[in-house]
Amino acid sequence: MKFSKFGQKFIQPTGISQLMDDLGDALKSDEPVNMLGGGNPARIDAVNELFLETYQALGNDGSFHNEINSTATSSMANYSNPQGDAAFIDALVGFFNRHYDWNLTSENIALTNGSQNAFFYLFNLFGGAFVDDALDESSQDKDSQSVDKSILLPLAPEYIGYSDVHVEGQHFMAVLPHIDEVAHDGEEGFFKYRVDFEALENLPELKEGRIGAICCSRPTNPTGNVLTDEEMAHLAEIAKRYEVPLIIDNAYGMPFPNIIYSDVTLNWDYNTILCFSLSKIGLPGVRTGIIVAAPEVIEAVSAMNAVVNLSPTRFGASIATPLVNNDAIKDLSDNDIRPFYQQQAKTAVALLKNELGDYPLSIHKPEGAIFLWLWFKDLPISTSELYEILKEKGTLIVPSEYFFPGVDVSDYRHAHECIRMSIAADEDTLEKGIAVIGEVVRGLYDGE
């Protein structure tokens, strides 16, 4: 079989394909696996019970077989339009206006089949080949005079799933962070990434019009870092100054699932594109992403939906609609999901300190998301090699080199000394997995 350039790009090994393959293989393995690598959310009793009750209520909304207008029948037996399920979009408009006073309309929201789908659209809309604005509209040679624009990531490391979504090539520019040693809960041994705004503002690509959008996740996947309100305001100002959108990945952020432990606010304007997901509130299998943006962005996403998907799935929208209308999704996030992960982080930190307290381990300050980011300073091997050793011992993590899209990591040692570790597993799995990590890492430092 011979594949096109498009096909060749997507059959190459990638970090995200390795992550998802390992996740799937572990779930069907006959041997126990300490799942500390994937991004699957935890199973929280209160969350599961609410979703089950809502799902069951869908089937009771009229007879599924006989009542054509029942919610369940409508959600699974009919396409939505390419923008997404209208009832869910209306519910989201009401929710965001109620809590944030953004004055949204239905023209400001589109649904996608998960956040990964959303970023495939957005990064190809704003990164890649652009027709030079200086060309005359009647020019016959626009293709030969195009300008390549990149997605600017102001704080690397960033999400592993961004790296390979461009249809052709990779169009990322990233800024390496300031690394500050900080205390956490009165303890030493932590650090925090901060945006290097001096380096950011001096990028020639930004000044020369070769940036198509600025994008950050908040909280950041993989590190759990939460950009401050001041950092976000500064990024928004830069984006407006250079007339590019600011894309914010809220997969773990406010208002749902709201896995953020610091005191921050969420803002939106017509130059901002906010992306949300139902995955981390406990519904990863329904593949439902949400984009809040200016109408012209929503129109473009809807057109792409029509070509790629016909329409977005409606099942997740049907479950979430009543929970958005009555604010149950916010209550669940604030009172069950966020406290659960905050306690998980404390448990995991204590276990890591017990295993590696006398070794060169530094932990990124836990500020949100469902991961810890561990830095093994001067580790004798790369964390890609560590990943293979741990995998053989039945423990999955994700090595750091995949989390630096837009960076040449060959000469950046820090990018080979970190791992992302999920804290979504139950306490027994955390204990066993961290014990394996501790045993292997101690042996490496001790030269065994």
Disulfide bonds with the S-S distance in Angstrom:
none
